[in-house]
Amino acid sequence: MRAGWKKIRYRLEWMALKALSKIIPLLSREACYHLGQFMGAAAARIDRPGRRVALSNLDVAFGDELAPARRVEIVRESYQHLARTLIDLYWSRRLTSENLSRYVEMENLEIWHEQMKPGNPVVFGCYHYSNFEWMGVGVGHRGFPSAILAQEFKNPLLDPIFVDLRESGGHHVVPREGAVLALYKAVRRGGRVAVFVDLTIPVQLPTVVIDCFGLKTSVTFAHAWLHQRTGAPIINAHCEPLQNGRYRVVFHPPLEIPPGASLQEIAQACWDQFEPYVRKHPAPWFWMYKHWRYRPLTADPASYPFYANISEGFERRLDERAQRLPPMTSKVTLPPGVMP
Protein backbone atom coordinates (compact mmCIF):
# COMPACT_ATOMS: atom_id res chain seq x y z
CA MET A 1 0.00 0.00 0.00
CA ARG A 2 2.76 2.43 1.00
CA ALA A 3 4.80 1.62 -2.13
CA GLY A 4 1.75 2.18 -4.30
CA TRP A 5 1.07 5.58 -2.72
CA LYS A 6 4.71 6.57 -3.21
CA LYS A 7 4.46 5.84 -6.93
CA ILE A 8 1.31 7.95 -7.14
CA ARG A 9 2.92 10.80 -5.20
CA TYR A 10 6.04 10.69 -7.37
CA ARG A 11 3.88 10.82 -10.46
CA LEU A 12 1.90 13.78 -9.13
CA GLU A 13 5.13 15.63 -8.28
CA TRP A 14 6.39 15.02 -11.79
CA MET A 15 3.17 16.30 -13.33
CA ALA A 16 3.25 19.44 -11.18
CA LEU A 17 6.84 20.27 -12.06
CA LYS A 18 6.30 19.55 -15.74
CA ALA A 19 3.39 21.99 -15.66
CA LEU A 20 5.53 24.63 -13.97
CA SER A 21 8.25 24.14 -16.57
CA LYS A 22 5.69 25.10 -19.22
CA ILE A 23 3.99 27.96 -17.35
CA ILE A 24 6.84 29.86 -15.68
CA PRO A 25 8.76 30.71 -18.91
CA LEU A 26 5.58 32.52 -20.06
CA LEU A 27 5.75 34.93 -17.10
CA SER A 28 7.48 38.30 -17.06
CA ARG A 29 10.55 38.86 -14.92
CA GLU A 30 8.52 41.07 -12.59
CA ALA A 31 5.91 38.35 -12.18
CA CYS A 32 8.62 35.78 -11.41
CA TYR A 33 10.13 38.06 -8.78
CA HIS A 34 6.84 38.68 -6.99
CA LEU A 35 5.85 35.01 -7.22
CA GLY A 36 9.14 34.01 -5.63
CA GLN A 37 8.74 36.57 -2.85
CA PHE A 38 5.22 35.32 -2.10
CA MET A 39 6.10 31.62 -2.21
CA GLY A 40 9.22 32.11 -0.12
CA ALA A 41 7.37 34.07 2.56
CA ALA A 42 4.66 31.40 2.65
CA ALA A 43 7.23 28.60 2.93
CA ALA A 44 8.95 30.40 5.83
CA ARG A 45 5.67 30.34 7.73
CA ILE A 46 4.56 26.84 6.79
CA ASP A 47 7.89 24.98 7.08
CA ARG A 48 8.21 25.01 10.86
CA PRO A 49 11.02 22.39 11.04
CA GLY A 50 13.08 24.26 8.46
CA ARG A 51 12.44 27.61 10.16
CA ARG A 52 13.59 26.16 13.48
CA VAL A 53 16.82 24.92 11.87
CA ALA A 54 17.44 28.31 10.25
CA LEU A 55 16.91 30.24 13.49
CA SER A 56 19.21 27.88 15.38
CA ASN A 57 21.87 28.25 12.67
CA LEU A 58 21.71 32.04 12.88
CA ASP A 59 21.90 31.90 16.67
CA VAL A 60 25.15 29.93 16.75
CA ALA A 61 26.68 31.74 13.76
CA PHE A 62 26.00 35.33 14.87
CA GLY A 63 25.08 35.18 18.55
CA ASP A 64 24.18 38.60 19.92
CA GLU A 65 25.21 40.34 16.68
CA LEU A 66 21.66 39.87 15.38
CA ALA A 67 18.51 40.85 17.24
CA PRO A 68 15.80 38.16 17.37
CA ALA A 69 13.55 40.18 15.05
CA ARG A 70 16.34 40.49 12.49
CA ARG A 71 16.91 36.73 12.58
CA VAL A 72 13.26 36.17 11.73
CA GLU A 73 13.59 38.60 8.80
CA ILE A 74 16.70 36.82 7.54
CA VAL A 75 14.95 33.45 7.65
CA ARG A 76 12.05 34.79 5.59
CA GLU A 77 14.43 36.42 3.12
CA SER A 78 16.46 33.20 2.86
CA TYR A 79 13.32 31.28 1.90
CA GLN A 80 12.48 33.99 -0.63
CA HIS A 81 15.91 33.78 -2.23
CA LEU A 82 15.54 30.01 -2.54
CA ALA A 83 12.04 30.28 -4.01
CA ARG A 84 13.20 32.84 -6.57
CA THR A 85 16.14 30.60 -7.45
CA LEU A 86 13.87 27.65 -8.20
CA ILE A 87 11.41 29.75 -10.19
CA ASP A 88 14.22 31.39 -12.13
CA LEU A 89 15.67 28.00 -12.98
CA TYR A 90 12.45 27.27 -14.87
CA TRP A 91 12.55 30.72 -16.47
CA SER A 92 16.16 30.19 -17.55
CA ARG A 93 14.96 28.62 -20.81
CA ARG A 94 14.50 32.20 -21.96
CA LEU A 95 18.13 33.08 -21.25
CA THR A 96 20.49 33.18 -24.22
CA SER A 97 24.03 34.39 -24.81
CA GLU A 98 22.49 37.42 -26.51
CA ASN A 99 20.14 38.57 -23.73
CA LEU A 100 22.11 37.34 -20.69
CA SER A 101 23.60 40.76 -19.86
CA ARG A 102 20.10 42.15 -19.30
CA TYR A 103 19.67 39.82 -16.34
CA VAL A 104 23.12 38.72 -15.15
CA GLU A 105 26.36 40.66 -14.88
CA MET A 106 29.83 39.29 -14.16
CA GLU A 107 32.39 40.74 -11.73
CA ASN A 108 36.15 40.06 -11.74
CA LEU A 109 35.94 37.80 -14.78
CA GLU A 110 38.80 39.73 -16.36
CA ILE A 111 41.29 38.61 -13.69
CA TRP A 112 40.79 35.02 -14.83
CA HIS A 113 41.05 35.77 -18.55
CA GLU A 114 44.12 33.60 -19.19
CA GLN A 115 43.06 30.69 -16.98
CA MET A 116 39.60 30.58 -18.59
CA LYS A 117 40.84 30.19 -22.13
CA PRO A 118 39.76 26.97 -23.91
CA GLY A 119 41.93 24.01 -23.01
CA ASN A 120 42.93 25.32 -19.59
CA PRO A 121 41.54 23.19 -16.73
CA VAL A 122 39.59 25.00 -14.02
CA VAL A 123 37.85 23.89 -10.82
CA PHE A 124 34.99 26.18 -9.77
CA GLY A 125 34.20 26.26 -6.06
CA CYS A 126 30.51 27.21 -5.83
CA TYR A 127 28.17 28.17 -2.99
CA HIS A 128 24.43 27.99 -2.30
CA TYR A 129 24.11 31.75 -2.12
CA SER A 130 21.36 33.74 -3.83
CA ASN A 131 20.56 32.42 -7.33
CA PHE A 132 23.16 29.65 -7.53
CA GLU A 133 21.24 28.05 -10.41
CA TRP A 134 21.59 31.13 -12.61
CA MET A 135 25.25 31.36 -11.70
CA GLY A 136 25.75 28.06 -13.49
CA VAL A 137 23.45 28.82 -16.40
CA GLY A 138 24.94 32.31 -16.82
CA VAL A 139 28.55 31.13 -16.84
CA GLY A 140 27.62 28.53 -19.44
CA HIS A 141 26.02 31.14 -21.71
CA ARG A 142 29.14 33.30 -21.37
CA GLY A 143 31.08 30.54 -23.09
CA PHE A 144 32.45 28.59 -20.12
CA PRO A 145 30.53 25.28 -20.06
CA SER A 146 31.56 22.91 -17.31
CA ALA A 147 30.95 19.47 -15.88
CA ILE A 148 28.78 20.01 -12.81
CA LEU A 149 27.90 17.71 -9.94
CA ALA A 150 24.24 17.62 -8.92
CA GLN A 151 22.38 15.77 -6.18
CA GLU A 152 19.80 13.27 -7.38
CA PHE A 153 16.23 13.55 -6.09
CA LYS A 154 14.47 10.92 -4.02
CA ASN A 155 11.87 10.97 -6.78
CA PRO A 156 13.83 9.73 -9.83
CA LEU A 157 11.18 11.12 -12.20
CA LEU A 158 12.36 14.64 -11.35
CA ASP A 159 16.02 14.16 -12.28
CA PRO A 160 15.57 14.47 -16.09
CA ILE A 161 13.64 17.73 -15.65
CA PHE A 162 16.37 19.41 -13.63
CA VAL A 163 19.23 17.94 -15.62
CA ASP A 164 17.69 19.37 -18.77
CA LEU A 165 17.33 22.81 -17.17
CA ARG A 166 20.86 22.84 -15.74
CA GLU A 167 22.35 21.78 -19.05
CA SER A 168 20.54 24.54 -20.94
CA GLY A 169 23.62 26.77 -20.69
CA GLY A 170 25.89 24.13 -22.21
CA HIS A 171 26.97 22.34 -19.04
CA HIS A 172 27.13 18.58 -18.54
CA VAL A 173 25.59 17.22 -15.33
CA VAL A 174 27.61 14.41 -13.76
CA PRO A 175 25.72 11.77 -11.71
CA ARG A 176 26.89 11.50 -8.11
CA GLU A 177 27.91 7.83 -8.47
CA GLY A 178 31.48 7.84 -9.79
CA ALA A 179 31.41 11.65 -9.93
CA VAL A 180 34.92 12.37 -8.64
CA LEU A 181 36.51 10.13 -11.28
CA ALA A 182 34.39 11.73 -14.00
CA LEU A 183 35.36 15.21 -12.82
CA TYR A 184 39.02 14.19 -12.68
CA LYS A 185 38.92 12.94 -16.24
CA ALA A 186 37.27 16.18 -17.35
CA VAL A 187 39.97 18.29 -15.70
CA ARG A 188 42.74 16.12 -17.15
CA ARG A 189 41.28 16.77 -20.61
CA GLY A 190 41.58 20.51 -20.01
CA GLY A 191 37.94 21.00 -19.08
CA ARG A 192 36.15 22.98 -16.41
CA VAL A 193 34.29 21.43 -13.50
CA ALA A 194 32.07 22.92 -10.80
CA VAL A 195 31.64 21.62 -7.24
CA PHE A 196 29.37 23.01 -4.52
CA VAL A 197 31.58 23.14 -1.46
CA ASP A 198 29.46 24.67 1.34
CA LEU A 199 27.15 21.86 2.43
CA THR A 200 27.70 19.35 5.22
CA ILE A 201 28.65 15.90 3.91
CA PRO A 202 28.01 12.74 6.00
CA VAL A 203 31.23 11.78 7.76
CA GLN A 204 31.13 8.22 6.45
CA LEU A 205 31.86 9.70 3.01
CA PRO A 206 35.21 11.26 2.03
CA THR A 207 35.24 14.56 3.92
CA VAL A 208 37.45 16.97 5.83
CA VAL A 209 36.61 19.21 8.77
CA ILE A 210 36.73 22.98 8.38
CA ASP A 211 35.85 25.94 10.59
CA CYS A 212 32.61 27.59 9.46
CA PHE A 213 31.51 30.61 11.51
CA GLY A 214 33.85 29.34 14.23
CA LEU A 215 32.19 25.92 14.35
CA LYS A 216 33.41 22.61 12.98
CA THR A 217 31.68 20.98 10.03
CA SER A 218 32.48 18.27 7.48
CA VAL A 219 32.61 19.18 3.80
CA THR A 220 33.73 17.67 0.52
CA PHE A 221 37.37 17.85 -0.46
CA ALA A 222 36.72 17.01 -4.13
CA HIS A 223 37.75 20.49 -5.29
CA ALA A 224 40.93 20.37 -3.19
CA TRP A 225 41.81 16.88 -4.45
CA LEU A 226 41.30 17.90 -8.06
CA HIS A 227 43.57 20.90 -7.52
CA GLN A 228 46.24 18.74 -5.88
CA ARG A 229 46.17 16.04 -8.54
CA THR A 230 46.01 18.26 -11.63
CA GLY A 231 47.29 21.69 -10.64
CA ALA A 232 44.09 23.26 -11.98
CA PRO A 233 43.31 26.55 -10.22
CA ILE A 234 40.31 26.73 -7.90
CA ILE A 235 38.12 29.70 -8.78
CA ASN A 236 35.67 30.55 -6.03
CA ALA A 237 32.44 32.07 -7.34
CA HIS A 238 29.06 33.06 -5.96
CA CYS A 239 25.93 34.89 -7.11
CA GLU A 240 24.57 38.09 -5.57
CA PRO A 241 21.06 39.57 -5.89
CA LEU A 242 20.60 42.96 -7.54
CA GLN A 243 17.51 45.11 -7.94
CA ASN A 244 14.60 44.23 -10.21
CA GLY A 245 15.31 40.50 -10.26
CA ARG A 246 18.82 40.85 -11.70
CA TYR A 247 21.96 39.12 -10.43
CA ARG A 248 25.73 39.47 -10.31
CA VAL A 249 28.12 36.51 -10.55
CA VAL A 250 31.26 37.32 -8.54
CA PHE A 251 34.53 35.55 -9.35
CA HIS A 252 36.83 35.74 -6.33
CA PRO A 253 40.52 36.69 -6.53
CA PRO A 254 43.11 33.88 -6.72
CA LEU A 255 43.40 31.83 -3.55
CA GLU A 256 46.62 31.89 -1.59
CA ILE A 257 47.37 28.17 -1.27
CA PRO A 258 50.87 27.46 0.10
CA PRO A 259 52.91 24.61 -1.38
CA GLY A 260 52.25 21.33 0.38
CA ALA A 261 48.88 22.45 1.74
CA SER A 262 46.71 19.55 2.87
CA LEU A 263 43.27 18.83 1.47
CA GLN A 264 41.76 20.21 4.68
CA GLU A 265 43.81 23.42 4.43
CA ILE A 266 42.76 23.95 0.82
CA ALA A 267 39.09 23.42 1.66
CA GLN A 268 39.47 25.83 4.58
CA ALA A 269 41.06 28.48 2.37
CA CYS A 270 38.11 28.24 -0.03
CA TRP A 271 35.56 28.73 2.74
CA ASP A 272 37.54 31.55 4.39
CA GLN A 273 37.38 33.50 1.14
CA PHE A 274 33.58 33.17 0.99
CA GLU A 275 32.50 33.54 4.63
CA PRO A 276 32.96 37.35 4.77
CA TYR A 277 30.29 37.73 2.08
CA VAL A 278 27.80 35.77 4.19
CA ARG A 279 28.69 37.71 7.32
CA LYS A 280 28.06 41.00 5.51
CA HIS A 281 24.83 39.91 3.80
CA PRO A 282 23.56 36.68 5.46
CA ALA A 283 20.05 36.42 3.95
CA PRO A 284 20.94 34.92 0.53
CA TRP A 285 22.64 31.86 2.10
CA PHE A 286 20.82 28.54 2.57
CA TRP A 287 20.10 28.93 6.32
CA MET A 288 17.35 26.27 6.54
CA TYR A 289 19.96 23.60 5.75
CA LYS A 290 21.64 21.65 8.58
CA HIS A 291 25.14 23.06 8.16
CA TRP A 292 26.43 21.69 11.48
CA ARG A 293 25.13 18.12 11.74
CA TYR A 294 27.96 17.10 14.06
CA ARG A 295 29.62 18.62 17.11
CA PRO A 296 32.96 17.70 18.67
CA LEU A 297 32.83 15.56 21.78
CA THR A 298 34.60 18.30 23.74
CA ALA A 299 32.37 21.15 22.55
CA ASP A 300 29.70 22.84 24.64
CA PRO A 301 26.39 21.55 23.22
CA ALA A 302 24.92 25.06 23.57
CA SER A 303 27.47 26.40 21.07
CA TYR A 304 26.08 24.18 18.29
CA PRO A 305 22.58 23.98 16.79
CA PHE A 306 20.01 21.79 18.52
CA TYR A 307 20.25 19.12 15.78
CA ALA A 308 24.04 18.60 16.03
CA ASN A 309 25.11 15.18 17.31
CA ILE A 310 28.25 13.46 18.50
CA SER A 311 29.65 11.05 15.91
CA GLU A 312 32.55 8.64 15.98
CA GLY A 313 33.14 9.38 12.29
CA PHE A 314 33.32 13.09 13.01
CA GLU A 315 35.85 12.48 15.80
CA ARG A 316 37.97 10.63 13.24
CA ARG A 317 37.76 13.53 10.81
CA LEU A 318 38.79 15.87 13.64
CA ASP A 319 41.72 13.59 14.49
CA GLU A 320 42.84 13.60 10.85
CA ARG A 321 42.77 17.39 10.86
CA ALA A 322 44.71 17.67 14.13
CA GLN A 323 47.43 15.22 13.05
CA ARG A 324 47.43 16.17 9.33
CA LEU A 325 46.53 12.58 8.43
CA PRO A 326 45.14 11.64 5.02
CA PRO A 327 41.34 11.79 4.96
CA MET A 328 39.44 8.67 6.07
CA THR A 329 42.45 7.05 7.75
CA SER A 330 41.92 7.73 11.47
CA LYS A 331 40.86 4.87 13.73
CA VAL A 332 39.98 6.78 16.90
CA THR A 333 36.91 5.60 18.79
CA LEU A 334 34.54 7.24 21.21
CA PRO A 335 35.31 6.74 24.92
CA PRO A 336 33.35 3.98 26.67
CA GLY A 337 29.90 5.06 27.70
CA VAL A 338 29.61 7.85 25.10
CA MET A 339 26.70 7.24 22.84
CA PRO A 340 26.63 8.88 19.39
C-alpha positions in Angstrom: 0.0 0.0 0.0 2.8 2.4 1.0 4.8 1.6 -2.1 1.7 2.2 -4.3 1.1 5.6 -2.7 4.7 6.6 -3.2 4.5 5.8 -6.9 1.3 7.9 -7.1 2.9 10.8 -5.2 6.0 10.7 -7.4 3.9 10.8 -10.5 1.9 13.8 -9.1 5.1 15.6 -8.3 6.4 15.0 -11.8 3.2 16.3 -13.3 3.2 19.4 -11.2 6.8 20.3 -12.1 6.3 19.6 -15.7 3.4 22.0 -15.7 5.5 24.6 -14.0 8.3 24.1 -16.6 5.7 25.1 -19.2 4.0 28.0 -17.4 6.8 29.9 -15.7 8.8 30.7 -18.9 5.6 32.5 -20.1 5.7 34.9 -17.1 7.5 38.3 -17.1 10.5 38.9 -14.9 8.5 41.1 -12.6 5.9 38.3 -12.2 8.6 35.8 -11.4 10.1 38.1 -8.8 6.8 38.7 -7.0 5.8 35.0 -7.2 9.1 34.0 -5.6 8.7 36.6 -2.8 5.2 35.3 -2.1 6.1 31.6 -2.2 9.2 32.1 -0.1 7.4 34.1 2.6 4.7 31.4 2.7 7.2 28.6 2.9 9.0 30.4 5.8 5.7 30.3 7.7 4.6 26.8 6.8 7.9 25.0 7.1 8.2 25.0 10.9 11.0 22.4 11.0 13.1 24.3 8.5 12.4 27.6 10.2 13.6 26.2 13.5 16.8 24.9 11.9 17.4 28.3 10.3 16.9 30.2 13.5 19.2 27.9 15.4 21.9 28.3 12.7 21.7 32.0 12.9 21.9 31.9 16.7 25.2 29.9 16.7 26.7 31.7 13.8 26.0 35.3 14.9 25.1 35.2 18.5 24.2 38.6 19.9 25.2 40.3 16.7 21.7 39.9 15.4 18.5 40.8 17.2 15.8 38.2 17.4 13.6 40.2 15.0 16.3 40.5 12.5 16.9 36.7 12.6 13.3 36.2 11.7 13.6 38.6 8.8 16.7 36.8 7.5 15.0 33.4 7.7 12.0 34.8 5.6 14.4 36.4 3.1 16.5 33.2 2.9 13.3 31.3 1.9 12.5 34.0 -0.6 15.9 33.8 -2.2 15.5 30.0 -2.5 12.0 30.3 -4.0 13.2 32.8 -6.6 16.1 30.6 -7.4 13.9 27.6 -8.2 11.4 29.8 -10.2 14.2 31.4 -12.1 15.7 28.0 -13.0 12.5 27.3 -14.9 12.5 30.7 -16.5 16.2 30.2 -17.6 15.0 28.6 -20.8 14.5 32.2 -22.0 18.1 33.1 -21.3 20.5 33.2 -24.2 24.0 34.4 -24.8 22.5 37.4 -26.5 20.1 38.6 -23.7 22.1 37.3 -20.7 23.6 40.8 -19.9 20.1 42.1 -19.3 19.7 39.8 -16.3 23.1 38.7 -15.2 26.4 40.7 -14.9 29.8 39.3 -14.2 32.4 40.7 -11.7 36.1 40.1 -11.7 35.9 37.8 -14.8 38.8 39.7 -16.4 41.3 38.6 -13.7 40.8 35.0 -14.8 41.1 35.8 -18.6 44.1 33.6 -19.2 43.1 30.7 -17.0 39.6 30.6 -18.6 40.8 30.2 -22.1 39.8 27.0 -23.9 41.9 24.0 -23.0 42.9 25.3 -19.6 41.5 23.2 -16.7 39.6 25.0 -14.0 37.8 23.9 -10.8 35.0 26.2 -9.8 34.2 26.3 -6.1 30.5 27.2 -5.8 28.2 28.2 -3.0 24.4 28.0 -2.3 24.1 31.7 -2.1 21.4 33.7 -3.8 20.6 32.4 -7.3 23.2 29.6 -7.5 21.2 28.1 -10.4 21.6 31.1 -12.6 25.3 31.4 -11.7 25.8 28.1 -13.5 23.4 28.8 -16.4 24.9 32.3 -16.8 28.6 31.1 -16.8 27.6 28.5 -19.4 26.0 31.1 -21.7 29.1 33.3 -21.4 31.1 30.5 -23.1 32.4 28.6 -20.1 30.5 25.3 -20.1 31.6 22.9 -17.3 30.9 19.5 -15.9 28.8 20.0 -12.8 27.9 17.7 -9.9 24.2 17.6 -8.9 22.4 15.8 -6.2 19.8 13.3 -7.4 16.2 13.5 -6.1 14.5 10.9 -4.0 11.9 11.0 -6.8 13.8 9.7 -9.8 11.2 11.1 -12.2 12.4 14.6 -11.3 16.0 14.2 -12.3 15.6 14.5 -16.1 13.6 17.7 -15.7 16.4 19.4 -13.6 19.2 17.9 -15.6 17.7 19.4 -18.8 17.3 22.8 -17.2 20.9 22.8 -15.7 22.4 21.8 -19.0 20.5 24.5 -20.9 23.6 26.8 -20.7 25.9 24.1 -22.2 27.0 22.3 -19.0 27.1 18.6 -18.5 25.6 17.2 -15.3 27.6 14.4 -13.8 25.7 11.8 -11.7 26.9 11.5 -8.1 27.9 7.8 -8.5 31.5 7.8 -9.8 31.4 11.6 -9.9 34.9 12.4 -8.6 36.5 10.1 -11.3 34.4 11.7 -14.0 35.4 15.2 -12.8 39.0 14.2 -12.7 38.9 12.9 -16.2 37.3 16.2 -17.4 40.0 18.3 -15.7 42.7 16.1 -17.2 41.3 16.8 -20.6 41.6 20.5 -20.0 37.9 21.0 -19.1 36.2 23.0 -16.4 34.3 21.4 -13.5 32.1 22.9 -10.8 31.6 21.6 -7.2 29.4 23.0 -4.5 31.6 23.1 -1.5 29.5 24.7 1.3 27.1 21.9 2.4 27.7 19.3 5.2 28.6 15.9 3.9 28.0 12.7 6.0 31.2 11.8 7.8 31.1 8.2 6.5 31.9 9.7 3.0 35.2 11.3 2.0 35.2 14.6 3.9 37.5 17.0 5.8 36.6 19.2 8.8 36.7 23.0 8.4 35.8 25.9 10.6 32.6 27.6 9.5 31.5 30.6 11.5 33.9 29.3 14.2 32.2 25.9 14.4 33.4 22.6 13.0 31.7 21.0 10.0 32.5 18.3 7.5 32.6 19.2 3.8 33.7 17.7 0.5 37.4 17.9 -0.5 36.7 17.0 -4.1 37.8 20.5 -5.3 40.9 20.4 -3.2 41.8 16.9 -4.5 41.3 17.9 -8.1 43.6 20.9 -7.5 46.2 18.7 -5.9 46.2 16.0 -8.5 46.0 18.3 -11.6 47.3 21.7 -10.6 44.1 23.3 -12.0 43.3 26.6 -10.2 40.3 26.7 -7.9 38.1 29.7 -8.8 35.7 30.5 -6.0 32.4 32.1 -7.3 29.1 33.1 -6.0 25.9 34.9 -7.1 24.6 38.1 -5.6 21.1 39.6 -5.9 20.6 43.0 -7.5 17.5 45.1 -7.9 14.6 44.2 -10.2 15.3 40.5 -10.3 18.8 40.9 -11.7 22.0 39.1 -10.4 25.7 39.5 -10.3 28.1 36.5 -10.5 31.3 37.3 -8.5 34.5 35.5 -9.4 36.8 35.7 -6.3 40.5 36.7 -6.5 43.1 33.9 -6.7 43.4 31.8 -3.6 46.6 31.9 -1.6 47.4 28.2 -1.3 50.9 27.5 0.1 52.9 24.6 -1.4 52.2 21.3 0.4 48.9 22.4 1.7 46.7 19.6 2.9 43.3 18.8 1.5 41.8 20.2 4.7 43.8 23.4 4.4 42.8 24.0 0.8 39.1 23.4 1.7 39.5 25.8 4.6 41.1 28.5 2.4 38.1 28.2 0.0 35.6 28.7 2.7 37.5 31.5 4.4 37.4 33.5 1.1 33.6 33.2 1.0 32.5 33.5 4.6 33.0 37.4 4.8 30.3 37.7 2.1 27.8 35.8 4.2 28.7 37.7 7.3 28.1 41.0 5.5 24.8 39.9 3.8 23.6 36.7 5.5 20.1 36.4 4.0 20.9 34.9 0.5 22.6 31.9 2.1 20.8 28.5 2.6 20.1 28.9 6.3 17.3 26.3 6.5 20.0 23.6 5.7 21.6 21.6 8.6 25.1 23.1 8.2 26.4 21.7 11.5 25.1 18.1 11.7 28.0 17.1 14.1 29.6 18.6 17.1 33.0 17.7 18.7 32.8 15.6 21.8 34.6 18.3 23.7 32.4 21.2 22.5 29.7 22.8 24.6 26.4 21.5 23.2 24.9 25.1 23.6 27.5 26.4 21.1 26.1 24.2 18.3 22.6 24.0 16.8 20.0 21.8 18.5 20.2 19.1 15.8 24.0 18.6 16.0 25.1 15.2 17.3 28.2 13.5 18.5 29.7 11.0 15.9 32.6 8.6 16.0 33.1 9.4 12.3 33.3 13.1 13.0 35.9 12.5 15.8 38.0 10.6 13.2 37.8 13.5 10.8 38.8 15.9 13.6 41.7 13.6 14.5 42.8 13.6 10.9 42.8 17.4 10.9 44.7 17.7 14.1 47.4 15.2 13.1 47.4 16.2 9.3 46.5 12.6 8.4 45.1 11.6 5.0 41.3 11.8 5.0 39.4 8.7 6.1 42.4 7.0 7.8 41.9 7.7 11.5 40.9 4.9 13.7 40.0 6.8 16.9 36.9 5.6 18.8 34.5 7.2 21.2 35.3 6.7 24.9 33.4 4.0 26.7 29.9 5.1 27.7 29.6 7.9 25.1 26.7 7.2 22.8 26.6 8.9 19.4 
